[in-house]
Amino acid sequence: MAKALFGHVVAPAALRVAEENAVLRARVRRLEQELEELRAQRDAAIAHELLSLAGDNAEPALA
């Protein structure tokens, strides 16, 4: 009976690995969100710089 019950109990090491995996997945999600925000900021800064270089007399490219 004890052997049958032991097979159904999660080993502490396996539980710790599962918890660490969940923590790492959450960290990856946060880092991906931060990367997305930084890319958006970079793109906005580039767009702003290009518009400031073009000045008030900017014309459409296909004009």
VENGIHU-V863381 format. One record per pair of residues at least 24 apart in sequence whose ideal C-beta (glycine too) atoms are under 10 Angstrom apart, sorted by the first residue. I is the first residue (numbers start at 0). J is the second residue. Records with the same first field share a line. If there is no record, write none. Layout:
I: J ; J
//
This chain:
none
//
